[in-house]
Amino acid sequence: MDGNNKEGVNQLLPKYSNQAKQVGGDHYKQTTLQPWDVISAWSLDPWLANVVKYVQRHQRKNGREDLLKAVHYLEYVIENYDLVKSKYYKE
């Protein structure tokens, strides 16, 4: 499901009273799912949460720069995989 597919989204994730609010632009309001929806549903660690955020907004905000930021966070997780996994993804 991409961030612009409205079908079934309301059934998957709860809507918050401040869902329509965005401070500093409208790049997240242009999609059905905000990053926090995905981050919460997938229980992501802070680094992968930022990857989701930057990938989702890159077309509407900072383009290549946002993709480079996403790569930077992903490289951190790869280099520190065992630490991140043990802290955030207990089996």
C-alpha positions as CSV (number, residue, x, y, z in Angstrom):
1,M,0.0,0.0,0.0
2,D,1.5,3.4,-0.9
3,G,0.9,6.6,1.0
4,N,-1.6,7.8,-1.5
5,N,-3.9,4.8,-1.4
6,K,-7.0,5.7,0.7
7,E,-8.7,2.3,0.4
8,G,-8.7,0.6,3.7
9,V,-6.3,3.0,5.4
10,N,-8.9,4.1,8.0
11,Q,-9.4,0.5,9.0
12,L,-5.6,-0.1,9.4
13,L,-4.7,2.8,11.6
14,P,-6.4,5.0,14.1
15,K,-7.0,8.6,13.2
16,Y,-5.8,11.2,15.6
17,S,-7.5,14.5,16.3
18,N,-4.4,16.4,15.1
19,Q,-4.0,14.3,11.9
20,A,-4.9,17.3,9.7
21,K,-2.4,19.6,11.5
22,Q,1.2,20.0,10.3
23,V,3.6,22.5,11.6
24,G,6.0,23.9,8.9
25,G,4.7,23.0,5.5
26,D,2.2,20.6,4.0
27,H,4.4,17.8,2.6
28,Y,3.0,15.2,5.0
29,K,-0.6,16.3,4.7
30,Q,-0.5,15.5,0.9
31,T,-0.5,11.8,1.6
32,T,-3.0,9.5,3.3
33,L,-0.5,8.0,5.8
34,Q,1.7,10.3,7.8
35,P,5.1,8.9,8.8
36,W,3.9,8.4,12.4
37,D,1.2,6.1,11.1
38,V,3.8,3.7,9.6
39,I,6.3,4.2,12.4
40,S,3.6,3.2,15.0
41,A,2.1,0.4,13.0
42,W,5.6,-1.2,12.3
43,S,7.0,-0.4,15.8
44,L,10.2,1.1,14.3
45,D,13.3,2.2,16.0
46,P,14.3,5.9,15.8
47,W,16.7,5.4,12.9
48,L,14.3,3.4,10.6
49,A,11.6,5.8,11.6
50,N,13.6,8.6,10.1
51,V,14.2,6.5,7.0
52,V,10.4,6.3,6.5
53,K,10.0,10.0,7.1
54,Y,12.6,11.1,4.6
55,V,11.6,8.6,1.9
56,Q,8.0,9.6,2.2
57,R,8.6,13.4,2.0
58,H,11.4,13.5,-0.6
59,Q,9.2,14.2,-3.6
60,R,7.4,17.0,-1.8
61,K,10.2,18.7,0.1
62,N,14.0,18.3,-0.3
63,G,14.3,15.7,-3.1
64,R,17.8,14.1,-3.3
65,E,18.8,15.6,0.1
66,D,16.0,13.7,1.9
67,L,17.0,10.5,0.1
68,L,20.6,11.0,1.2
69,K,19.4,11.6,4.8
70,A,17.4,8.3,4.6
71,V,20.6,6.5,3.4
72,H,22.6,8.0,6.2
73,Y,20.2,6.7,8.8
74,L,20.0,3.3,7.1
75,E,23.8,3.1,7.1
76,Y,23.8,3.7,10.8
77,V,21.4,0.9,11.4
78,I,23.4,-1.5,9.2
79,E,26.7,-0.6,11.0
80,N,25.1,-0.9,14.4
81,Y,22.6,-3.7,13.6
82,D,23.2,-5.9,16.6
83,L,22.9,-3.0,19.1
84,V,19.8,-1.6,17.5
85,K,18.2,-5.0,17.3
86,S,19.0,-5.8,20.9
87,K,17.6,-2.5,22.2
88,Y,14.5,-2.1,20.0
89,Y,13.6,-5.6,18.6
90,K,13.7,-8.1,21.5
91,E,12.6,-11.5,20.4
